[in-house]
Structures are given as structure tokens and as C-alpha cells.
Amino acid sequence: MSPFRVRAPLLALCGALALGASLARAQAAGPLQVSIGFAAPLSGENAVYGKDLEDGVQLALDEANAESVRIDGRPAHFALIAVDDRADPRAGVQAAQQLVNRNVPVVIGHFNSGTTIPALRVYESAGIPMIDPAATNPAITNQGFANAFMVIANDAQNASHAADYALDVTKAKRIAILDDRSAFGQGEADVFAQAVRRHGGTIVVRLYPGGDAADYRPLLAHIRAAHADLLFFGGFDTQAATVAREMQQAHVDAQLVMGGGVANAAFIRLAGRAAEGAMAWEYGRPLAQLPDGQAFERKFRARFGVDVLSYAPFAYDATWAAIRAMEAAKSAQPDALRGALRRVSFDGVTGHIAFAGNGALRSSTSTLYQVRQGAWVPIVTKHDGA
């Protein structure tokens, strides 16, 4: 008998024994412990949004642990490390450094653009990917950083839809722009202004508050004098509600259109009767219109005892993007994870998750809502990207 016919089964047997020994060692070592970093405001006036985001991350981790996700053949157990950035840029940098010091392989966060942008520099220096579920300033992915990823449309994408609708559908002729001077609000206003000019529209006045951001009445007087037929406001819901109330008091007849982050119950409660008719462009599509949206709402409520506030579905998708990348890379190391994130492609709760070369969401959607009889009602959804 030829010796080659004897060695082949022996090699196969040796290989099987080696594989068995490797699996036995992996099982003896127990699950691979993977810490997922998270940063957002968990105290202060934005804490409700931070908690909403945190719950979205936790729900994804609960499911991954229940499914016994494996990384390179080894069962993985995911744990959340959450830090409070207090919606403050300086605190955000400190929070980012805390997560770097804890050796997390990835971070889901932050909430505010003004906090996310400086924190991102810390992650970039440490080589740790950050997946952004809520902050929307285009600068997050336009700085050339290798570790920045977004699962939400940015302000440039959102504002382009807003400008197109304002000019082509509402037929606005004289547009006024106002913002609250936050990194978020100013960023929204800037990109909306650029989009209006790109679409050939006319901006009659561009204003922002000086010392007292709580009083917009002098600015609204200028807007009324300019005979604006549409006012775009960029800023947080509390400031937007103030603008809506003061517009009514000053008899400013312009249609109030706002950027994202405003179409929530807080705006309606704070604005009162002045909320009626106000419009806001939000990131993504209504959960009720998404294939898995209603199921997500049910399991979120069952797990946490509250309804989804705003960004929890994006945090959920961001977390699953990290987990799927680890599965594909067969590693929970940041270097391997970063490369795998660039190849991620799956249908999440909020839509299809895949990243462009700069880390921005490749295919984004925005939805226009209007307050009708005291409730936000979706009017139209615009799609952008491949």
C-alpha cells in the first residue's frame, strides 16, 4: 500500500484532534468578556436623552448575550461601561479619556455635537472607533478621522431635504434663519443656509442671539420687518419652544420650520398652543413605518417600562454594528474592528446600516413632521444616498 494513502487520514485525524483541543481550551477559558463604552449626558437637562440612548445600547447587548454571539468561535459576553459627559465639551473629553483608560474596543456616543467633536479627537488618538447615534454635525465625519462612524443622517443631509421642500413644495420666497448658537443649532442653520443658496433660494435675514439666548423677541421683530414667509430655526427643543411662543406673541406670520431633535412631546408641552402648525425635519423614518419599528417599541417598553423617547433605535443599531463587525473580524480588538466596520452592511431598526468612506451613514432618510391637533404627524420622508 502506498504510504500517501495512510498519511492523509492520519493528518485529518491530527487536525480534528487539534481543533478539538482548541475548542476545549476556549470552553475552559469561558466567555470572552467584551466591554462596550458609552458616553452621553446622564445628568442635567439632557439626561433624558442620554438615558434613552443608554437603554438602546443595553437592549442590543441583552439580545447579543441571549443569542450567545461568538467571536472567533468563542462565546462572547458583552457588558456596558457608561460614563456621563454632562453635555459639556470639557466633561466630554474627560469621559472619553475614562473610556480609553478602561480599554474599551469601541464607544457608542455621544449625544451633543459640541461634545462629540472634541471627544472624537481622544478616540482618534487612542485608535478606538466611535459610533455616533445622535450627534449630527457633518464635522464629525468630515475631519478625515479613521475612527468616526455615524448611524444617523447628518445635518447636511437633513438640511438639503429641508431646503428642497421649502423651495419646491412650500414655495417659500423669503427665508429667515435663526439659531441658538449651540454647536448643534448653529451647525443646522449653517448647512440649511448653504442648501438654500445651492437650491437658488433667497435668505432675507440670518440672525442669532447675543447675550440672552432666552429672549428672541428683538430678533423676531427683524424677521417680521423683513416680511419672511418661512423661518428656519436650528437649536434644541427648549429654545425652539421659546421661539414658537414669541412668534405668536409678536404676530410673526412666517411658517416655523425646525431642524432635528425637536419633534418630541417636550416641544409641544413647552410651546403650548403656539406649537400648532410648527414643522420639524427629523433624522430617519417614523418607527411605525419601519418593518421592525413597532416590535422594537414593544420590546423596549417591556424591558425598561418607558416608551422610546427619540434616539434609542439609533443607539441600538450602532451597538449591533459594533457586534457584527466583531463577528466578521473574529476579534474585539479596535484595529480589527475598525476595518470590519467599513464593510458592515445590514438592515437595522432605523434602516440599512452601511458606512461611506468617511464613516458617514451611506444611505440616509429624513422625515418632515408637523404639529396637528397637539401631536406630531409625519408629512413626508426623503431619501438620500445609495
PAFI-556553 format. One record per residue (C-alpha): residue number from 1; residue in three letters; x, y, z. Coordinates in nm, 3 decimals. Example, Ala and Ser with C-alpha at 12.3 -4.5 7.8 and 13.67 -1.06 7.14 Angstrom:
BEGIN
n, res, c1, c2, c3
1, ALA, 1.230, -0.450, 0.780
2, SER, 1.367, -0.106, 0.714
END
This chain:
BEGIN
n, res, c1, c2, c3
1, MET, 0.000, 0.000, 0.000
2, SER, 0.124, 0.349, -0.085
3, PRO, 0.235, 0.549, 0.219
4, PHE, 0.044, 0.850, 0.090
5, ARG, -0.286, 0.667, 0.142
6, VAL, -0.201, 0.615, 0.507
7, ARG, -0.084, 0.968, 0.588
8, ALA, -0.396, 1.152, 0.462
9, PRO, -0.639, 1.008, 0.720
10, LEU, -0.373, 1.044, 0.986
11, LEU, -0.338, 1.414, 0.902
12, ALA, -0.716, 1.456, 0.911
13, LEU, -0.726, 1.282, 1.249
14, CYS, -0.449, 1.505, 1.382
15, GLY, -0.629, 1.813, 1.255
16, ALA, -0.953, 1.706, 1.421
17, LEU, -0.771, 1.640, 1.747
18, ALA, -0.603, 1.982, 1.730
19, LEU, -0.937, 2.153, 1.660
20, GLY, -1.096, 1.966, 1.946
21, ALA, -0.817, 2.068, 2.179
22, SER, -0.852, 2.431, 2.067
23, LEU, -1.227, 2.430, 2.130
24, ALA, -1.175, 2.264, 2.466
25, ARG, -0.928, 2.535, 2.566
26, ALA, -1.172, 2.808, 2.453
27, GLN, -1.454, 2.649, 2.652
28, ALA, -1.231, 2.611, 2.957
29, ALA, -1.137, 2.978, 2.933
30, GLY, -1.505, 3.076, 2.949
31, PRO, -1.680, 3.351, 2.755
32, LEU, -1.481, 3.634, 2.601
33, GLN, -1.560, 3.941, 2.811
34, VAL, -1.619, 4.243, 2.588
35, SER, -1.680, 4.589, 2.732
36, ILE, -1.877, 4.836, 2.519
37, GLY, -1.811, 5.201, 2.601
38, PHE, -2.093, 5.451, 2.610
39, ALA, -2.090, 5.827, 2.671
40, ALA, -2.381, 6.072, 2.684
41, PRO, -2.538, 6.320, 2.925
42, LEU, -2.666, 6.115, 3.219
43, SER, -2.723, 6.419, 3.438
44, GLY, -2.858, 6.767, 3.371
45, GLU, -3.134, 6.880, 3.137
46, ASN, -3.028, 6.643, 2.857
47, ALA, -3.018, 6.337, 3.083
48, VAL, -3.347, 6.203, 2.947
49, TYR, -3.187, 6.174, 2.604
50, GLY, -2.875, 6.014, 2.748
51, LYS, -3.086, 5.755, 2.928
52, ASP, -3.284, 5.686, 2.612
53, LEU, -2.959, 5.623, 2.425
54, GLU, -2.815, 5.409, 2.705
55, ASP, -3.125, 5.191, 2.709
56, GLY, -3.095, 5.139, 2.334
57, VAL, -2.737, 5.016, 2.378
58, GLN, -2.831, 4.794, 2.672
59, LEU, -3.117, 4.633, 2.480
60, ALA, -2.879, 4.534, 2.198
61, LEU, -2.628, 4.392, 2.447
62, ASP, -2.902, 4.195, 2.624
63, GLU, -3.005, 4.039, 2.295
64, ALA, -2.647, 3.963, 2.190
65, ASN, -2.584, 3.788, 2.522
66, ALA, -2.909, 3.591, 2.492
67, GLU, -2.812, 3.483, 2.139
68, SER, -2.468, 3.365, 2.253
69, VAL, -2.284, 3.566, 1.990
70, ARG, -1.942, 3.414, 1.912
71, ILE, -1.621, 3.593, 1.824
72, ASP, -1.364, 3.368, 1.655
73, GLY, -1.556, 3.064, 1.775
74, ARG, -1.559, 3.177, 2.137
75, PRO, -1.881, 3.278, 2.312
76, ALA, -1.880, 3.645, 2.400
77, HIS, -2.038, 3.824, 2.692
78, PHE, -2.097, 4.196, 2.643
79, ALA, -2.104, 4.446, 2.928
80, LEU, -2.179, 4.818, 2.920
81, ILE, -1.943, 5.081, 3.061
82, ALA, -2.137, 5.408, 3.071
83, VAL, -1.995, 5.749, 3.158
84, ASP, -2.164, 6.086, 3.196
85, ASP, -2.041, 6.362, 2.965
86, ARG, -2.293, 6.612, 3.111
87, ALA, -2.348, 6.755, 2.758
88, ASP, -2.036, 6.963, 2.820
89, PRO, -1.735, 6.968, 2.584
90, ARG, -1.476, 6.960, 2.863
91, ALA, -1.658, 6.685, 3.051
92, GLY, -1.695, 6.501, 2.720
93, VAL, -1.319, 6.492, 2.672
94, GLN, -1.278, 6.364, 3.028
95, ALA, -1.544, 6.098, 2.970
96, ALA, -1.370, 5.988, 2.651
97, GLN, -1.039, 5.956, 2.835
98, GLN, -1.209, 5.747, 3.105
99, LEU, -1.330, 5.503, 2.841
100, VAL, -0.988, 5.492, 2.676
101, ASN, -0.835, 5.415, 3.017
102, ARG, -1.085, 5.131, 3.059
103, ASN, -0.954, 4.977, 2.733
104, VAL, -1.292, 4.957, 2.563
105, PRO, -1.265, 4.844, 2.198
106, VAL, -1.546, 5.072, 2.079
107, VAL, -1.758, 5.361, 2.203
108, ILE, -2.124, 5.434, 2.131
109, GLY, -2.178, 5.809, 2.176
110, HIS, -2.214, 6.097, 2.230
111, PHE, -2.539, 6.298, 2.215
112, ASN, -2.443, 6.661, 2.153
113, SER, -2.233, 6.764, 1.854
114, GLY, -2.046, 7.015, 2.069
115, THR, -1.939, 6.732, 2.299
116, THR, -1.887, 6.465, 2.034
117, ILE, -1.641, 6.663, 1.822
118, PRO, -1.376, 6.724, 2.092
119, ALA, -1.426, 6.376, 2.241
120, LEU, -1.365, 6.221, 1.899
121, ARG, -1.010, 6.356, 1.900
122, VAL, -0.941, 6.148, 2.212
123, TYR, -1.073, 5.831, 2.047
124, GLU, -0.878, 5.904, 1.730
125, SER, -0.552, 5.941, 1.923
126, ALA, -0.621, 5.612, 2.104
127, GLY, -0.728, 5.432, 1.785
128, ILE, -1.072, 5.343, 1.925
129, PRO, -1.374, 5.354, 1.690
130, MET, -1.664, 5.574, 1.794
131, ILE, -2.010, 5.506, 1.651
132, ASP, -2.232, 5.813, 1.679
133, PRO, -2.608, 5.752, 1.726
134, ALA, -2.731, 6.107, 1.782
135, ALA, -2.491, 6.396, 1.716
136, THR, -2.542, 6.526, 1.361
137, ASN, -2.284, 6.793, 1.279
138, PRO, -2.115, 6.699, 0.948
139, ALA, -1.775, 6.785, 1.100
140, ILE, -1.790, 6.456, 1.292
141, THR, -1.708, 6.259, 0.979
142, ASN, -1.558, 6.536, 0.766
143, GLN, -1.231, 6.577, 0.957
144, GLY, -1.060, 6.278, 0.798
145, PHE, -1.055, 6.071, 1.118
146, ALA, -1.033, 5.696, 1.075
147, ASN, -1.239, 5.614, 1.385
148, ALA, -1.557, 5.819, 1.327
149, PHE, -1.879, 5.642, 1.223
150, MET, -2.242, 5.761, 1.219
151, VAL, -2.566, 5.560, 1.206
152, ILE, -2.778, 5.875, 1.174
153, ALA, -2.816, 6.129, 0.894
154, ASN, -2.602, 6.437, 0.940
155, ASP, -2.721, 6.796, 0.927
156, ALA, -2.603, 6.843, 0.569
157, GLN, -2.818, 6.553, 0.453
158, ASN, -3.114, 6.666, 0.664
159, ALA, -3.085, 7.033, 0.567
160, SER, -3.070, 6.952, 0.198
161, HIS, -3.408, 6.781, 0.227
162, ALA, -3.543, 7.075, 0.428
163, ALA, -3.424, 7.333, 0.173
164, ASP, -3.557, 7.135, -0.120
165, TYR, -3.901, 7.104, 0.041
166, ALA, -3.912, 7.469, 0.148
167, LEU, -3.846, 7.592, -0.203
168, ASP, -4.018, 7.332, -0.419
169, VAL, -4.321, 7.241, -0.208
170, THR, -4.398, 7.529, 0.029
171, LYS, -4.278, 7.775, -0.239
172, ALA, -4.106, 7.994, 0.020
173, LYS, -3.978, 8.314, -0.137
174, ARG, -3.831, 8.498, 0.161
175, ILE, -3.649, 8.277, 0.410
176, ALA, -3.522, 8.382, 0.751
177, ILE, -3.276, 8.174, 0.953
178, LEU, -3.230, 8.181, 1.329
179, ASP, -3.024, 7.958, 1.559
180, ASP, -2.947, 7.925, 1.929
181, ARG, -2.566, 7.942, 1.884
182, SER, -2.510, 7.588, 2.014
183, ALA, -2.278, 7.370, 1.804
184, PHE, -2.585, 7.169, 1.711
185, GLY, -2.816, 7.461, 1.631
186, GLN, -2.558, 7.671, 1.451
187, GLY, -2.448, 7.367, 1.252
188, GLU, -2.805, 7.302, 1.141
189, ALA, -2.856, 7.666, 1.044
190, ASP, -2.527, 7.685, 0.855
191, VAL, -2.593, 7.382, 0.639
192, PHE, -2.956, 7.487, 0.580
193, ALA, -2.835, 7.827, 0.458
194, GLN, -2.586, 7.659, 0.225
195, ALA, -2.855, 7.426, 0.093
196, VAL, -3.100, 7.712, 0.030
197, ARG, -2.839, 7.905, -0.169
198, ARG, -2.744, 7.590, -0.359
199, HIS, -3.112, 7.543, -0.449
200, GLY, -3.136, 7.906, -0.563
201, GLY, -3.344, 8.033, -0.272
202, THR, -3.339, 8.378, -0.110
203, ILE, -3.233, 8.435, 0.252
204, VAL, -3.359, 8.775, 0.366
205, VAL, -3.207, 8.768, 0.715
206, ARG, -2.976, 8.542, 0.919
207, LEU, -2.980, 8.603, 1.296
208, TYR, -2.866, 8.459, 1.626
209, PRO, -2.899, 8.577, 1.986
210, GLY, -2.638, 8.779, 2.167
211, GLY, -2.611, 8.769, 2.543
212, ASP, -2.958, 8.646, 2.638
213, ALA, -3.048, 8.341, 2.433
214, ALA, -3.381, 8.310, 2.618
215, ASP, -3.526, 8.626, 2.460
216, TYR, -3.575, 8.609, 2.083
217, ARG, -3.827, 8.894, 2.059
218, PRO, -3.587, 9.159, 1.921
219, LEU, -3.469, 8.916, 1.655
220, LEU, -3.824, 8.819, 1.566
221, ALA, -3.905, 9.189, 1.517
222, HIS, -3.633, 9.199, 1.248
223, ILE, -3.775, 8.886, 1.088
224, ARG, -4.125, 9.035, 1.082
225, ALA, -3.990, 9.356, 0.928
226, ALA, -3.815, 9.152, 0.659
227, HIS, -4.153, 9.000, 0.560
228, ALA, -4.017, 8.648, 0.579
229, ASP, -4.262, 8.377, 0.478
230, LEU, -4.058, 8.094, 0.631
231, LEU, -3.840, 8.089, 0.943
232, PHE, -3.592, 7.805, 0.987
233, PHE, -3.475, 7.759, 1.345
234, GLY, -3.174, 7.549, 1.442
235, GLY, -3.149, 7.455, 1.807
236, PHE, -3.273, 7.246, 2.097
237, ASP, -3.637, 7.184, 2.177
238, THR, -3.647, 7.422, 2.476
239, GLN, -3.521, 7.715, 2.267
240, ALA, -3.744, 7.617, 1.976
241, ALA, -4.048, 7.628, 2.205
242, THR, -3.949, 7.978, 2.319
243, VAL, -3.925, 8.090, 1.956
244, ALA, -4.267, 7.942, 1.878
245, ARG, -4.432, 8.121, 2.173
246, GLU, -4.264, 8.454, 2.100
247, MET, -4.351, 8.431, 1.729
248, GLN, -4.716, 8.406, 1.826
249, GLN, -4.689, 8.697, 2.070
250, ALA, -4.510, 8.914, 1.813
251, HIS, -4.755, 8.818, 1.535
252, VAL, -4.481, 8.683, 1.310
253, ASP, -4.670, 8.505, 1.032
254, ALA, -4.378, 8.309, 0.884
255, GLN, -4.405, 7.929, 0.874
256, LEU, -4.186, 7.790, 1.153
257, VAL, -3.966, 7.505, 1.028
258, MET, -3.705, 7.350, 1.255
259, GLY, -3.414, 7.113, 1.227
260, GLY, -3.389, 6.778, 1.402
261, GLY, -3.420, 6.697, 1.769
262, VAL, -3.740, 6.897, 1.817
263, ALA, -4.028, 6.669, 1.717
264, ASN, -4.098, 6.543, 2.067
265, ALA, -4.353, 6.583, 2.344
266, ALA, -4.133, 6.834, 2.528
267, PHE, -4.159, 7.090, 2.247
268, ILE, -4.539, 7.064, 2.237
269, ARG, -4.564, 7.090, 2.615
270, LEU, -4.334, 7.393, 2.634
271, ALA, -4.472, 7.574, 2.329
272, GLY, -4.837, 7.519, 2.421
273, ARG, -5.087, 7.647, 2.166
274, ALA, -4.805, 7.808, 1.969
275, ALA, -4.682, 7.460, 1.872
276, GLU, -4.976, 7.406, 1.639
277, GLY, -4.863, 7.406, 1.275
278, ALA, -4.489, 7.406, 1.352
279, MET, -4.280, 7.174, 1.138
280, ALA, -3.955, 6.986, 1.205
281, TRP, -3.722, 6.776, 0.994
282, GLU, -3.613, 6.470, 1.191
283, TYR, -3.347, 6.213, 1.116
284, GLY, -3.472, 5.878, 0.988
285, ARG, -3.823, 5.745, 0.939
286, PRO, -4.111, 5.708, 1.188
287, LEU, -4.072, 5.385, 1.384
288, ALA, -4.428, 5.288, 1.299
289, GLN, -4.338, 5.289, 0.928
290, LEU, -4.027, 5.072, 0.968
291, PRO, -4.051, 4.692, 0.929
292, ASP, -3.919, 4.624, 1.280
293, GLY, -4.014, 4.956, 1.436
294, GLN, -4.325, 4.854, 1.624
295, ALA, -4.162, 4.535, 1.750
296, PHE, -3.870, 4.744, 1.877
297, GLU, -4.108, 4.977, 2.059
298, ARG, -4.280, 4.683, 2.227
299, LYS, -3.963, 4.514, 2.349
300, PHE, -3.813, 4.846, 2.459
301, ARG, -4.122, 4.921, 2.668
302, ALA, -4.124, 4.569, 2.811
303, ARG, -3.756, 4.590, 2.909
304, PHE, -3.743, 4.943, 3.053
305, GLY, -4.103, 5.030, 3.136
306, VAL, -4.098, 5.351, 2.929
307, ASP, -4.158, 5.446, 2.567
308, VAL, -3.882, 5.527, 2.321
309, LEU, -3.802, 5.897, 2.355
310, SER, -3.601, 5.968, 2.041
311, TYR, -3.260, 5.819, 1.965
312, ALA, -3.274, 5.474, 2.131
313, PRO, -3.325, 5.292, 1.797
314, PHE, -3.011, 5.457, 1.655
315, ALA, -2.812, 5.356, 1.965
316, TYR, -2.944, 5.003, 1.925
317, ASP, -2.832, 4.990, 1.561
318, ALA, -2.493, 5.144, 1.646
319, THR, -2.435, 4.871, 1.904
320, TRP, -2.530, 4.594, 1.665
321, ALA, -2.297, 4.747, 1.404
322, ALA, -2.012, 4.706, 1.654
323, ILE, -2.114, 4.349, 1.740
324, ARG, -2.150, 4.243, 1.377
325, ALA, -1.811, 4.396, 1.298
326, MET, -1.653, 4.196, 1.580
327, GLU, -1.813, 3.879, 1.447
328, ALA, -1.682, 3.949, 1.096
329, ALA, -1.335, 4.046, 1.218
330, LYS, -1.323, 3.748, 1.458
331, SER, -1.177, 3.993, 1.704
332, ALA, -1.277, 4.252, 1.962
333, GLN, -0.955, 4.449, 1.911
334, PRO, -1.003, 4.809, 1.790
335, ASP, -0.776, 4.777, 1.484
336, ALA, -0.961, 4.473, 1.350
337, LEU, -1.298, 4.618, 1.447
338, ARG, -1.231, 4.945, 1.262
339, GLY, -1.165, 4.767, 0.934
340, ALA, -1.469, 4.543, 0.972
341, LEU, -1.695, 4.841, 1.044
342, ARG, -1.613, 4.980, 0.700
343, ARG, -1.756, 4.661, 0.548
344, VAL, -2.065, 4.634, 0.771
345, SER, -2.393, 4.608, 0.583
346, PHE, -2.719, 4.503, 0.746
347, ASP, -3.079, 4.611, 0.791
348, GLY, -3.121, 4.769, 1.131
349, VAL, -3.429, 4.901, 1.306
350, THR, -3.372, 5.252, 1.165
351, GLY, -3.289, 5.138, 0.812
352, HIS, -2.993, 4.997, 0.623
353, ILE, -2.665, 5.038, 0.809
354, ALA, -2.354, 5.078, 0.594
355, PHE, -2.085, 5.343, 0.607
356, ALA, -1.938, 5.569, 0.340
357, GLY, -1.562, 5.611, 0.313
358, ASN, -1.557, 5.889, 0.571
359, GLY, -1.772, 5.695, 0.817
360, ALA, -2.099, 5.879, 0.748
361, LEU, -2.417, 5.679, 0.701
362, ARG, -2.420, 5.576, 0.336
363, SER, -2.797, 5.585, 0.289
364, SER, -2.992, 5.835, 0.497
365, THR, -3.351, 5.942, 0.537
366, SER, -3.522, 6.245, 0.689
367, THR, -3.886, 6.291, 0.778
368, LEU, -4.085, 6.613, 0.798
369, TYR, -4.331, 6.627, 1.090
370, GLN, -4.597, 6.887, 1.169
371, VAL, -4.789, 6.952, 1.489
372, ARG, -5.156, 6.888, 1.419
373, GLN, -5.411, 6.895, 1.700
374, GLY, -5.137, 6.870, 1.960
375, ALA, -4.947, 6.576, 1.812
376, TRP, -4.654, 6.533, 1.575
377, VAL, -4.774, 6.389, 1.245
378, PRO, -4.532, 6.265, 0.972
379, ILE, -4.583, 6.451, 0.644
380, VAL, -4.317, 6.324, 0.404
381, THR, -3.996, 6.120, 0.412
382, LYS, -3.699, 6.200, 0.189
383, HIS, -3.425, 5.952, 0.100
384, ASP, -3.062, 6.028, 0.023
385, GLY, -2.769, 5.809, -0.076
386, ALA, -2.710, 5.466, -0.223
END
